[in-house]
Amino acid sequence: MESHLTLGEAANAIGVSPDTLRRWDRDGKLETSRDDRNRRMVSVAEVRRLSRRRRKRHSTDGTFSARNRLPGVVRSVEVDGVMALVEIAAGPFLITAAVTRDSVEELGLAPGVDATATVKATSVMVARGH
């Protein structure tokens, strides 16, 4: 008989969360069975199959957790009191960041200076009309 792991054990072996495995099960991407206690069980063969499919996650440079980095050039800097707006042209994107005046001075931000906008946000909401 084939050996099975609990959902938590399988998730740990594959490197994903149990919630991910539950979702994969619902979506038909994972074959599970139920034990006599009605727990989802995953065969060792399925764990091996999914482990081979796992790709290495996009890595950062090892010193910073944010992955969304947009290198570009500073277009403008508007300082007002203790805050400043820095506009960076990053390829097809125009990024505006609200930073402190101290940051502008410490980083030497000025039009024409190379800069990287790093975006790390859980949500961004913008609405107009409707």
GROMACS elastic network, one bead per residue, 0.5 to 0.9 nm:
[ bonds ]
;  ai    aj funct       b0    kb
    2    43     6  0.68903   500
    2    44     6  0.74560   500
    2    45     6  0.82790   500
    3    42     6  0.86278   500
    3    43     6  0.59798   500
    3    44     6  0.58728   500
    3    45     6  0.83967   500
    4    10     6  0.86698   500
    4    33     6  0.89895   500
    4    41     6  0.59718   500
    4    42     6  0.53298   500
    4    44     6  0.55444   500
    4    45     6  0.85712   500
    5     8     6  0.78869   500
    5     9     6  0.57229   500
    5    10     6  0.56914   500
    5    40     6  0.87531   500
    5    41     6  0.55529   500
    5    42     6  0.52222   500
    5    43     6  0.61807   500
    5    44     6  0.67540   500
    5    47     6  0.86223   500
    6     9     6  0.51626   500
    6    10     6  0.61007   500
    6    11     6  0.85085   500
    6    39     6  0.72864   500
    6    40     6  0.64058   500
    6    42     6  0.62279   500
    6    43     6  0.88056   500
    7    10     6  0.51147   500
    7    11     6  0.60364   500
    7    12     6  0.85757   500
    7    18     6  0.61092   500
    7    21     6  0.72067   500
    7    22     6  0.81175   500
    7    32     6  0.87092   500
    7    39     6  0.78597   500
    7    40     6  0.58630   500
    7    41     6  0.56689   500
    7    42     6  0.62607   500
    8    11     6  0.50762   500
    8    12     6  0.61636   500
    8    13     6  0.86090   500
    8    17     6  0.76772   500
    8    18     6  0.54972   500
    8    21     6  0.88150   500
    9    12     6  0.51538   500
    9    13     6  0.62000   500
    9    14     6  0.87081   500
    9    18     6  0.85995   500
    9    42     6  0.87945   500
   10    13     6  0.50422   500
   10    14     6  0.61575   500
   10    15     6  0.84052   500
   10    16     6  0.86180   500
   10    18     6  0.80017   500
   10    21     6  0.83550   500
   10    41     6  0.83025   500
   10    42     6  0.64711   500
   10    43     6  0.83974   500
   10    44     6  0.80923   500
   10    46     6  0.88943   500
   10    47     6  0.62360   500
   11    14     6  0.52172   500
   11    15     6  0.58355   500
   11    16     6  0.50737   500
   11    17     6  0.54298   500
   11    18     6  0.52965   500
   11    19     6  0.86518   500
   11    20     6  0.79778   500
   11    21     6  0.66140   500
   11    47     6  0.84177   500
   12    15     6  0.50952   500
   12    16     6  0.63631   500
   12    17     6  0.71475   500
   12    18     6  0.80286   500
   13    16     6  0.80338   500
   13    47     6  0.72468   500
   13    48     6  0.89982   500
   13    51     6  0.78316   500
   14    17     6  0.87523   500
   14    47     6  0.64781   500
   14    48     6  0.81241   500
   14    50     6  0.68004   500
   14    51     6  0.52354   500
   14    52     6  0.89809   500
   14    54     6  0.76791   500
   15    51     6  0.81497   500
   15    54     6  0.84864   500
   16    19     6  0.82572   500
   16    20     6  0.63523   500
   16    21     6  0.74159   500
   17    20     6  0.51820   500
   17    21     6  0.66968   500
   17    22     6  0.88545   500
   18    21     6  0.50817   500
   18    22     6  0.62436   500
   18    23     6  0.86577   500
   19    23     6  0.61812   500
   19    24     6  0.85799   500
   20    23     6  0.50763   500
   20    24     6  0.61370   500
   20    25     6  0.85498   500
   21    25     6  0.60277   500
   21    26     6  0.86117   500
   21    29     6  0.87481   500
   21    30     6  0.72445   500
   22    25     6  0.50168   500
   22    26     6  0.62961   500
   22    27     6  0.86187   500
   22    30     6  0.85189   500
   22    40     6  0.86765   500
   23    26     6  0.51065   500
   23    27     6  0.61019   500
   23    28     6  0.85683   500
   23    29     6  0.84778   500
   23    30     6  0.87994   500
   24    28     6  0.60205   500
   24    30     6  0.53921   500
   24    31     6  0.86228   500
   25    28     6  0.51733   500
   25    29     6  0.58542   500
   25    31     6  0.63316   500
   25    32     6  0.68645   500
   26    29     6  0.77094   500
   26    30     6  0.80702   500
   27    30     6  0.77394   500
   28    31     6  0.70442   500
   30    42     6  0.82634   500
   30    46     6  0.72669   500
   30    50     6  0.83624   500
   31    41     6  0.88351   500
   31    42     6  0.69057   500
   31    43     6  0.79918   500
   31    46     6  0.70412   500
   32    40     6  0.60665   500
   32    41     6  0.54422   500
   32    43     6  0.71594   500
   32    46     6  0.85050   500
   33    38     6  0.87326   500
   33    39     6  0.80798   500
   33    40     6  0.56878   500
   33    41     6  0.51679   500
   33    42     6  0.66322   500
   33    43     6  0.82346   500
   34    37     6  0.75519   500
   34    38     6  0.50478   500
   34    39     6  0.52607   500
   34    41     6  0.56503   500
   34    42     6  0.87557   500
   35    38     6  0.51019   500
   35    39     6  0.55086   500
   35    40     6  0.67900   500
   35    41     6  0.66334   500
   36    39     6  0.75335   500
   38    41     6  0.88766   500
   42    45     6  0.82689   500
   42    46     6  0.64824   500
   42    47     6  0.69975   500
   43    46     6  0.52024   500
   43    47     6  0.64477   500
   43    48     6  0.87428   500
   44    48     6  0.61970   500
   44    49     6  0.85977   500
   45    48     6  0.50955   500
   45    49     6  0.61511   500
   45    50     6  0.86471   500
   46    50     6  0.60721   500
   46    51     6  0.83488   500
   47    50     6  0.52240   500
   47    51     6  0.59056   500
   47    52     6  0.86207   500
   48    51     6  0.50226   500
   48    52     6  0.62794   500
   48    53     6  0.87540   500
   49    52     6  0.54195   500
   49    53     6  0.65712   500
   50    53     6  0.50112   500
   50    54     6  0.63031   500
   51    54     6  0.52824   500
   51    55     6  0.86380   500
   52    55     6  0.79718   500
   54    57     6  0.85659   500
   55    58     6  0.88950   500
   56    59     6  0.79879   500
   58    67     6  0.78218   500
   59    62     6  0.75156   500
   59    65     6  0.88176   500
   59    67     6  0.75333   500
   60    63     6  0.73744   500
   60    64     6  0.65230   500
   60    65     6  0.63955   500
   60    66     6  0.71326   500
   60    67     6  0.58906   500
   61    64     6  0.65375   500
   61    65     6  0.83017   500
   61    67     6  0.88413   500
   62    65     6  0.74085   500
   64    67     6  0.79905   500
   65   120     6  0.88099   500
   66    69     6  0.74282   500
   66   118     6  0.68602   500
   66   119     6  0.69675   500
   66   120     6  0.57922   500
   67   118     6  0.76327   500
   67   119     6  0.77845   500
   67   120     6  0.77790   500
   68   117     6  0.81944   500
   68   118     6  0.56869   500
   68   119     6  0.53204   500
   68   120     6  0.68976   500
   69   116     6  0.63714   500
   69   117     6  0.57131   500
   69   119     6  0.64304   500
   70    88     6  0.89948   500
   70    89     6  0.89190   500
   70    90     6  0.57229   500
   70    91     6  0.79908   500
   70    93     6  0.84331   500
   70    95     6  0.87520   500
   70   115     6  0.85182   500
   70   116     6  0.53977   500
   70   117     6  0.50373   500
   70   118     6  0.62688   500
   70   119     6  0.80909   500
   71    88     6  0.85104   500
   71    89     6  0.83017   500
   71    90     6  0.55684   500
   71    91     6  0.78728   500
   71   114     6  0.75428   500
   71   115     6  0.59780   500
   71   117     6  0.62427   500
   71   118     6  0.84592   500
   72    88     6  0.60582   500
   72    89     6  0.52987   500
   72    91     6  0.66817   500
   72   113     6  0.86118   500
   72   114     6  0.58698   500
   72   115     6  0.55037   500
   72   116     6  0.58055   500
   72   117     6  0.75838   500
   73    87     6  0.85314   500
   73    88     6  0.54247   500
   73    89     6  0.53813   500
   73    90     6  0.66098   500
   73   111     6  0.74438   500
   73   112     6  0.57536   500
   73   113     6  0.56097   500
   73   115     6  0.55586   500
   73   116     6  0.78240   500
   74    77     6  0.76028   500
   74    86     6  0.70429   500
   74    87     6  0.58276   500
   74    89     6  0.63137   500
   74    90     6  0.87391   500
   74   109     6  0.71602   500
   74   110     6  0.63211   500
   74   112     6  0.53795   500
   74   113     6  0.54369   500
   74   114     6  0.63127   500
   74   115     6  0.63770   500
   74   116     6  0.89657   500
   75    86     6  0.77059   500
   75    87     6  0.54320   500
   75    88     6  0.54343   500
   75    89     6  0.62852   500
   75   110     6  0.77434   500
   75   112     6  0.63666   500
   75   113     6  0.82972   500
   76    85     6  0.79759   500
   76    86     6  0.59051   500
   76    87     6  0.52075   500
   76    88     6  0.73177   500
   76   109     6  0.88761   500
   76   110     6  0.67032   500
   76   111     6  0.51422   500
   76   112     6  0.83590   500
   77    84     6  0.67876   500
   77    85     6  0.57110   500
   77    87     6  0.64381   500
   77   104     6  0.82008   500
   77   109     6  0.73589   500
   77   110     6  0.61417   500
   77   111     6  0.68332   500
   78    83     6  0.85890   500
   78    84     6  0.53680   500
   78    85     6  0.51136   500
   78    86     6  0.65690   500
   78    87     6  0.86649   500
   79    82     6  0.75724   500
   79    83     6  0.60727   500
   79    85     6  0.65107   500
   79    86     6  0.85622   500
   79   100     6  0.85657   500
   79   101     6  0.64535   500
   79   104     6  0.85181   500
   80    83     6  0.55865   500
   80    84     6  0.58071   500
   80    85     6  0.83788   500
   80   101     6  0.79226   500
   81    84     6  0.77150   500
   81   100     6  0.89682   500
   81   101     6  0.74238   500
   82    99     6  0.88325   500
   82   100     6  0.58338   500
   82   101     6  0.51351   500
   82   102     6  0.75645   500
   83    98     6  0.69190   500
   83    99     6  0.58315   500
   83   102     6  0.82474   500
   84    97     6  0.81356   500
   84    98     6  0.57405   500
   84    99     6  0.53583   500
   84   100     6  0.56548   500
   84   101     6  0.55030   500
   84   103     6  0.87685   500
   84   104     6  0.73991   500
   85    96     6  0.64946   500
   85    97     6  0.56103   500
   85    99     6  0.63383   500
   85   100     6  0.84547   500
   85   101     6  0.89595   500
   86    95     6  0.80515   500
   86    96     6  0.55595   500
   86    97     6  0.52103   500
   86    98     6  0.64955   500
   86    99     6  0.72979   500
   86   104     6  0.82143   500
   86   109     6  0.80044   500
   86   110     6  0.85144   500
   87    94     6  0.68599   500
   87    95     6  0.55983   500
   87    97     6  0.64562   500
   87   111     6  0.87718   500
   88    93     6  0.82225   500
   88    94     6  0.57852   500
   88    95     6  0.51245   500
   88    96     6  0.63682   500
   88    97     6  0.81512   500
   88   111     6  0.88118   500
   88   114     6  0.87740   500
   88   115     6  0.73217   500
   88   116     6  0.79868   500
   88   117     6  0.73142   500
   89    92     6  0.74099   500
   89    93     6  0.60278   500
   89    95     6  0.64505   500
   89    96     6  0.89348   500
   90    93     6  0.50643   500
   90    94     6  0.60387   500
   90    95     6  0.71686   500
   90   115     6  0.88578   500
   90   116     6  0.79766   500
   90   117     6  0.79774   500
   91    94     6  0.78786   500
   95   117     6  0.72507   500
   96   117     6  0.88258   500
   97   117     6  0.80468   500
   99   102     6  0.83088   500
   99   103     6  0.64857   500
   99   104     6  0.72812   500
  100   103     6  0.51831   500
  100   104     6  0.66099   500
  100   105     6  0.88641   500
  101   104     6  0.51456   500
  101   105     6  0.63622   500
  101   106     6  0.86503   500
  102   105     6  0.51255   500
  102   106     6  0.59592   500
  102   107     6  0.84282   500
  103   106     6  0.50642   500
  103   107     6  0.58809   500
  103   108     6  0.81119   500
  103   109     6  0.82400   500
  104   107     6  0.54129   500
  104   108     6  0.58040   500
  104   109     6  0.51212   500
  104   110     6  0.79335   500
  105   108     6  0.50353   500
  105   109     6  0.66601   500
  106   109     6  0.79916   500
  108   113     6  0.80757   500
  109   112     6  0.86027   500
  109   113     6  0.63052   500
  109   114     6  0.84545   500
  109   115     6  0.79217   500
  110   113     6  0.57497   500
  111   114     6  0.87539   500
  121   124     6  0.69790   500
  127   130     6  0.81990   500
